[in-house]
Amino acid sequence: MPIPASPSSAAQQARARIAAVLHELRLDAGLTVRALATACGWSAAKASRIENGRTQPADSDLVAWCSACGQPERAADLTAANRQAGQLYVEWRRRQRRGLRQIQESALTEIEQTALQRIYASNVIPGFFQTAGYCRSLFSAFVAFEDDIPDDVDQAVAARLERGRLLRDGGRRFVVLLEETVLRYRVGTPAVMREQLLHLLQVQRLPTVALGVIPFTADRTGMWPMESFYLYDNTRALVETLSAEVNVVAPAELLLYERAFAELGRLAVYGPTAAARITAAIEALDTGGV
């Protein structure tokens, strides 16, 4: 299968490492590309594409390659690495074909296993802070935008609201940075937004939550607004784009996201000052302002 263009250098690097190992296996076996292709029953073009990282190999391709090179025992490790590389960049369309509920349930499982969740949100309120009305407005927009998503909005809303209980469970911490614009975006009716913002004031007071709001007026010369991202302990960063989720696991890239989170955190206001920003957004709804 052709490899989709990926904004994740971690995914590209993982695939490049697999291709490099396959190249070394072929050289160690003393085989030309054509000879290896013949042994595997392929065209030389296919073998060349796999070795140069232009085509992602199937598990069966890796087994055939390793066997042709006289090292069948290497296939298991390469297969595992190949699957992990494929998970670094996951197209939303592929995941959404199984419905929104399934995505919410899998996310809940991962958050349950995370002790420290750090989130920078520049577009919407994070899932475990969402009310039913806000969540339903979002999911209804997803279904309307993507023609082939099953309409399981009610079930997906119920699954997402399950995340809210994690805010009150012991043993977890949630550090969330919101751009002030997120408080003003009209996701749903004014009544839906008012309920959501009032709920945000409530969860802000929870001992497991540290909520910061980055004001409109923050000096952005040192740190610009960026795409929303999620940090799971110190092991993974998840970046959501319009078409896919990008999973960042390379240590150097994780350090970049952790540094960005720290810099954004220095721009934020907290406690009563953050609550005042949320209250101002509620008042703007009540008066018809922005």
C-alpha positions in Angstrom: 0.0 0.0 0.0 1.3 3.5 -0.7 2.4 5.4 2.4 0.3 8.5 3.0 2.1 11.8 3.5 2.5 12.3 7.2 3.1 15.5 9.1 4.7 13.3 11.8 8.4 13.1 11.4 8.3 10.3 14.1 6.2 8.2 11.7 8.6 8.9 8.8 11.6 8.1 11.0 10.1 4.8 12.2 9.4 3.7 8.6 12.9 4.8 7.5 14.5 2.7 10.2 12.5 -0.4 9.1 13.6 0.2 5.5 17.2 0.5 6.6 17.1 -2.8 8.4 15.6 -4.5 5.4 18.4 -3.0 3.3 21.1 -4.4 5.6 19.5 -7.8 5.7 19.6 -8.0 1.9 23.2 -6.9 1.8 24.3 -9.3 4.5 22.6 -12.1 2.5 24.5 -11.1 -0.6 21.4 -10.6 -2.7 20.6 -8.0 -5.3 17.3 -6.3 -5.3 16.2 -8.4 -8.3 17.4 -11.7 -6.7 15.5 -10.9 -3.5 12.4 -10.0 -5.4 12.6 -13.3 -7.3 13.0 -15.3 -4.1 9.9 -13.5 -2.7 7.8 -13.9 -5.9 7.6 -10.1 -6.4 8.6 -7.6 -9.0 11.9 -5.9 -8.6 10.0 -2.6 -8.4 8.1 -3.7 -5.3 11.2 -4.8 -3.5 12.8 -1.5 -4.4 9.8 0.5 -3.1 9.8 -1.4 0.2 13.6 -1.0 0.7 13.5 2.7 -0.1 10.6 3.4 2.3 8.2 4.4 -0.5 5.8 1.5 0.3 4.8 0.3 3.7 5.3 -3.5 3.8 2.6 -5.9 4.9 3.4 -8.5 7.7 3.6 -11.2 5.0 6.1 -9.0 3.0 8.4 -8.8 6.1 8.2 -12.6 6.7 9.1 -13.2 3.0 12.0 -10.7 3.1 13.5 -12.1 6.2 13.2 -15.7 5.0 14.8 -14.9 1.6 17.7 -13.4 3.5 18.1 -16.4 5.7 17.1 -14.7 8.9 13.4 -15.6 9.5 13.8 -15.0 13.2 14.0 -11.2 12.5 10.5 -11.1 11.1 8.6 -10.9 14.5 10.5 -7.8 15.7 10.2 -6.1 12.3 6.5 -6.8 12.2 5.9 -5.3 15.6 7.9 -2.2 14.6 6.0 -1.9 11.4 2.7 -1.9 13.1 3.8 0.7 15.6 5.0 2.9 12.8 1.5 2.6 11.2 -0.1 3.7 14.5 1.9 6.9 14.7 -0.3 8.5 12.0 -3.9 7.4 12.0 -6.5 8.8 9.6 -9.7 10.0 11.2 -11.8 8.7 8.3 -10.6 5.2 8.9 -11.3 5.3 12.6 -14.7 7.0 12.2 -16.0 4.3 9.9 -16.6 2.3 13.1 -18.5 5.1 14.7 -17.8 7.9 17.1 -18.7 5.8 20.2 -15.8 3.4 19.6 -13.3 6.3 19.4 -14.6 7.7 22.7 -14.4 4.3 24.5 -10.8 3.7 23.3 -9.8 7.2 24.5 -11.4 6.6 27.9 -9.3 3.5 28.3 -6.1 5.4 27.6 -6.9 8.3 29.9 -7.6 5.7 32.7 -4.1 4.5 32.4 -2.6 8.0 32.5 -1.5 9.6 35.8 -0.8 13.1 34.4 -2.8 14.5 31.4 -1.6 17.8 30.0 -3.7 19.5 27.3 -3.3 22.6 25.3 -6.7 23.5 23.6 -6.9 26.1 20.9 -10.1 25.1 19.3 -12.7 23.4 21.6 -13.2 22.6 25.3 -11.4 19.3 26.1 -13.6 16.2 26.2 -13.6 15.5 29.9 -14.8 19.1 30.6 -17.6 18.9 28.1 -21.4 19.0 28.8 -23.8 16.8 27.0 -25.1 19.7 24.9 -21.7 21.0 23.9 -20.5 17.4 23.0 -23.7 16.7 21.0 -23.2 19.9 19.0 -19.6 18.9 18.2 -20.4 15.4 17.2 -23.4 16.4 15.1 -21.0 18.7 13.2 -18.6 15.8 12.6 -21.4 13.6 11.2 -22.6 16.4 8.9 -19.1 17.2 7.7 -18.0 13.6 7.0 -20.6 11.8 4.9 -19.5 8.2 5.8 -19.5 8.5 9.6 -22.2 6.3 11.2 -24.8 8.5 13.1 -24.2 7.2 16.6 -24.1 10.6 18.2 -26.2 9.7 21.3 -24.0 6.7 22.1 -20.9 8.7 21.5 -22.0 11.5 23.8 -22.7 9.0 26.6 -19.3 7.5 26.1 -17.5 10.8 26.2 -19.3 12.0 29.3 -17.9 8.9 31.0 -14.5 10.8 31.0 -15.9 13.3 33.4 -15.8 10.8 36.3 -12.0 10.6 35.9 -11.8 14.2 37.2 -13.0 13.0 40.6 -11.1 9.8 40.8 -7.9 9.8 42.9 -4.5 9.2 41.4 -4.9 11.4 38.3 -4.0 15.0 37.5 -5.3 17.2 34.7 -3.4 20.3 33.7 -5.3 22.2 30.9 -4.4 25.4 29.1 -7.3 27.0 27.1 -6.9 29.9 24.6 -9.4 32.5 25.6 -10.9 32.2 22.1 -12.1 28.7 23.0 -14.4 30.3 25.6 -16.0 32.5 22.9 -16.4 30.1 20.0 -20.1 29.3 19.6 -20.2 25.5 19.6 -24.0 25.1 19.8 -26.6 27.6 20.9 -26.0 30.4 23.4 -27.9 28.2 26.0 -25.5 25.3 25.3 -22.5 27.6 25.6 -23.7 29.1 28.8 -24.2 25.7 30.4 -20.8 24.6 29.2 -19.0 27.7 30.6 -20.8 27.4 34.0 -19.7 23.7 34.1 -16.2 24.9 33.4 -16.3 27.1 36.4 -17.3 24.1 38.5 -14.6 21.7 37.3 -12.0 24.4 37.7 -12.4 24.1 41.5 -11.7 20.4 41.6 -8.5 19.4 43.4 -7.4 17.2 40.5 -7.6 20.0 37.9 -5.3 22.9 37.2 -6.9 25.2 34.6 -5.2 28.1 32.9 -6.7 30.5 30.4 -4.3 32.3 27.9 -5.8 35.8 27.5 -6.5 37.5 24.2 -4.0 40.1 25.3 -1.1 37.8 26.1 2.2 38.8 24.6 2.8 36.1 21.9 6.2 37.2 20.7 7.8 34.3 22.5 5.1 31.6 22.0 2.5 31.6 19.2 -0.9 29.9 19.2 -0.6 26.4 17.8 -2.6 23.2 17.1 -4.3 21.5 20.1 -2.2 18.7 21.6 -2.4 16.2 24.5 0.5 14.9 26.6 0.0 11.5 28.2 2.4 11.3 31.1 5.9 11.5 29.6 5.3 8.8 27.0 3.3 10.2 24.1 1.9 13.4 22.6 -1.2 13.3 20.4 -1.8 16.1 17.9 -5.2 16.3 16.2 -5.4 17.6 12.6 -8.5 17.8 10.3 -7.7 14.5 8.6 -5.7 12.5 11.2 -4.3 12.1 14.7 -0.5 12.2 14.9 1.1 10.2 17.7 4.4 11.6 18.8 6.7 9.2 20.7 10.2 10.1 19.7 12.0 11.5 22.8 13.3 14.6 21.1 9.9 15.5 19.7 8.2 14.8 23.1 10.6 17.3 24.7 9.5 19.9 22.1 5.8 19.5 23.1 6.7 19.5 26.8 8.7 22.7 26.3 5.8 24.3 24.3 3.4 23.4 27.0 5.6 25.0 29.7 6.0 28.2 27.6 2.2 28.4 26.9 1.6 27.8 30.6 3.6 30.9 31.5 1.2 33.0 29.3 -1.9 31.7 31.1 -3.8 33.1 34.1 -5.1 30.8 36.8 -7.5 30.7 39.8 -9.8 33.7 40.3 -8.3 35.5 37.3 -9.0 32.6 35.0 -12.5 32.3 36.5 -13.0 36.0 35.7 -12.2 35.3 32.0 -14.8 32.5 31.9 -17.4 34.7 33.6 -16.7 37.5 31.1 -17.5 35.0 28.3 -20.8 34.1 30.0 -21.7 37.8 30.3 -20.9 38.3 26.6 -23.4 35.5 25.8 -26.1 37.1 28.0 -25.6 40.5 26.5 -25.1 39.3 22.9 -21.5 40.5 22.9 -18.4 38.7 21.7 
